Structure formats: structure tokens, C-alpha cells
Amino acid sequence: MIVNASAPGRICLFGEHQDYFGLPVAAAAIDLRGQLRSTSRSDQTVELHLLDLDEVHTWNLNELPRPDPREYWLAALHVAQEEGWLPKSGWRAEVTSAIPQQAGASSSSALTAAWCALIATRAGKTFDNEWVAHATWRVEVAFFDEPGGMMDQVMCAMGGVRTIDFHPEFHTRLLPRPPGDWLLIDSEQPKDTLGILARAKHHRLDLLDAWGASLHEGFFPDRPSGWGPHDHRLMDATAGIQSVSDFGRSLLEQQGVSCKAIGHQLTEHHRWLSEGIQVSTNRIDALLRRALDLGACGGKINGSGGGGTAFAVFPEGRQQAALKELRAAGARVIPIALGAEGVCVEVI
């Protein structure tokens, strides 16, 4: 049996660094995908060929070793075993991806989502893309007890342009595709995902606990007298990100919203991320300023930060000059379309 699966990368439009607080986000799947192609084996061996990295991994389904941190391929097999959707027989899989790696565009979550769908299909399990989203989260976040939200897993599995609510319960809704021509800008600086997440998440959670504030209920009492300038800046940024994200999300829900209006909110969002919680870099800030000089309506860093990608939106037909100039500045720049389909599985 041949089973192929693919899933898209994603950009976070509004709500960066607030999904792990259980606050809503708006994000879009993009037309860059991770691809898995597999054929059946007659034994219990899983043979995984990562063609882009020139790596090969093999595991016996009957004797799975414990995964190292962030070894999601193997972790997915463990989760499937624990939950009863591990196939009885092995397979050979080849992996390729058009999504920039370690750059904040969810290359890992896209491949993990496709891998979960492939495993479940080979086990004969009936599932939908929302199930894949939750399974991917269990593999990437819950299994390793890592800091992180669920936005990446939802977007890579379910696709489209979406709002995602996590509190008081999970809910997602499709949105119209926003206007404009979009560019993904890869700074080609590797990012420190876990370091950034631990600092941006846990420090701010400690501050919120000491403050007694509730982001969900909009309750903000007087701040503790012992806070220093850094603490106040982090909480100013937290409130600022929430405000700009709420307004940006409302814009995306409107029909006929302008590229200029969305771009302005994206740039404001980036300002809070860069100046407030300091997850951007000098290079990414400079690339986004250059994009604005070249006619962009706005843009922001994408993903956890400390390097990686950003994106910018231009009025339709106005991106070509920027594409050339930004590439000349040494960035990898990729035109993207928003609203790509989520996980796709093909059985032959």
C-alpha cells in the first residue's frame, strides 16, 4: 500500500506569543508544504528517509526506544502506541519540505501533522483534520512537556485562514483570505525557539501571577510596587499585544477590509514584539523597515522569534520590486498565498 501525506506551513497574523496564555489568535496556512511518501513493508520496521537532510532513521515497532527531546518522528510512534493507532506492519517513508526550516513557519508541525495522519491511515483509523491537530499537539507539546500553544498544530492540520479560541473551550472559525500580495522573508538566522518561549512565557506568567491580573477577564489591578522597568515593559507589551491582536482579528473578520488597514496593525503588532518582549532581531527589524520603504502596507516577525522569518503584505501587484531588493539584501524571500488546504492524505 502507498500512503502519501502533506501539510502546509503557517504564518501567525495576530496573537503571536499569546496562544500559550489561552488567548485567541488569527493565523493562515501558506502554500508551502511538507511532503511524506510511504510504501508498505512486510516486517515491523519503520524506515524514514529525510531527503533534505540526507538522514535515515529506522525503528522496530515492537521495540521503540525513548525519544530524545524534540524527536517528534519517534514521539509520534509512542503516542500512537499509547493511544491505539500504531500500525501492525512497518513502512518506508521519504520526507521533503518546501517550508523554511527552523525559521518560525511551522516546518516541524507541518511534518508532524502529516506524519500523524500517515500513521493513523496505515493503522486504519478513521479521523478528521481536527483530530490530527490535537494528535500533533500531544506529540510536540504534551509528550515532551514543552512550553508552547496549539496554534501551529491547528493551522498545519486544518489549513485555511482562521481565528482560534482556546478559552473557555477550543473553537476555530474560517475567515476570508485577506487582501494583498504576501512575501515570506527568511532572515536565515537560526532561532532559539525553546529559549525564547521559556523566557517570554514563564517570566510573563510569573509576573501576571504576582500582579493578580486576568487577561481573559480584562482585570488589571495596581501593579506590584517592587517591579522594575523590565517587568513593566513586559506587561505593557502583553497588554499591547492583546489589544492589537483583538483589533486585527476583528479586521480580518470583515468583508472588504483594506490591505493598508491590516498592514498597519501587523506593524504595530511587530513593534510590541520587538520593543516589548524583545523576540525580534536587528536584521529582521531592518528587513521589515526596508519592506515598508519599498511599498509594503505592513509586516511582522513570524513565530517564536530570536531569528527566523518575517512576512510583509503589499498592495496587489506591488511586490516585485521588493522581492528583488530584499533578495539583494541577502534574505531568502518567497511569495506566498494564504489559506492553503490542511493535511491531505492519498492512499493508492
VENBELMO-V996322 format. One line per field, one symbol per residue. burial: # if it has 24 or more other ideal C-beta (glycine too) atoms within 12 Angstrom, else .. Layout:
# VENBELMO-V996322
burial=???
This chain:
# VENBELMO-V996322
burial=..####################################.#....####.#......###.#..#......###########...###.###################################...#.#############.##.#####################...#.#.##.#############.#.##.##.###.###.##..#.#.#...............#..################.###...#.#.##############.######.###.######.######################..##..##.###.#.###############...
